Amino acid sequence: MSRIMLISFFAALLAARGTQSANAVQSTDQDACARYDLACAAVGIDPGSAAFNQCVTDLNHSLWALRNLYKS
């Protein structure tokens, strides 16, 4: 349960950042990937482990879901 809350928290933080142009979107995506890595490492998950990769994937999917939640 705490993992879901943690992922939702980080996804919400990442979703708060806006973009102004196509270049900004690409830059934001690269920045987001770096922040996913940092967020997962910050909570103590060992980089390079399967759990770390799952954490990064979960953050990515959560952010995507939040971005597309309001597009309907």
N, C-alpha and C positions, 0 to 999 in steps of 0.2 A: 504494500500500500504506500509506504514512504517513497519507493522508487517512482511510482506513478506521480505522486505529488511533486517530487523533485524534477522530474522530466517536464511536467506541466509548468512549473515555475520558471525553469530555464527557457522553455519555448515561449512563454509569455514575455519574458524579458527580451528575447531575440526578436519577437514579432513587433515590439514597440518601435523599432528603428524603421524609418521610412526611406524611400529612394526617390530621386528626382529625374534620372535619365537611364538609358540602357547601360551605359558604362557604370553608373552607380549601382545598378542591379547586379552586374557581374562582380563588381568589387564587393558588394554586400554579401553575395553568395560565398566568395572566397573568405571574407571576414567571418561569416557565419560558420564555415567549416572549421576555421581556426578557433573560434569561440566554443564550438562543440567539443573539440579536443581539450581545450583548457577547462571547460566546465566538468567534463568527465574526469580529468586528472585531478581537479580541485576537490572532488568528493572522495578521492582516494582510490580510484580504479586504476590498476596498473596498465599504462600505455602498452599496446601491442598484444594485450590479452583478448580473448574472445569476449569477455564482459565489457571491455573498453570499446571494442568495435560495435557491440550491441548498444551500448550507451549512446555512441555517436549516431548510429542509425535511428534509434528511438527519438533523439532530439531532432534530427532532420525530419522525420515523419511527423512529429508533433507540430513542428513549425509549419510544415506544409499544410497540415490539416487546419491549423488556426488561420492561416492566410486564406484558405479556400472556404472556410466556414461562412464568411460574410459575402462571398461573391455570388451566391445563389439568388 
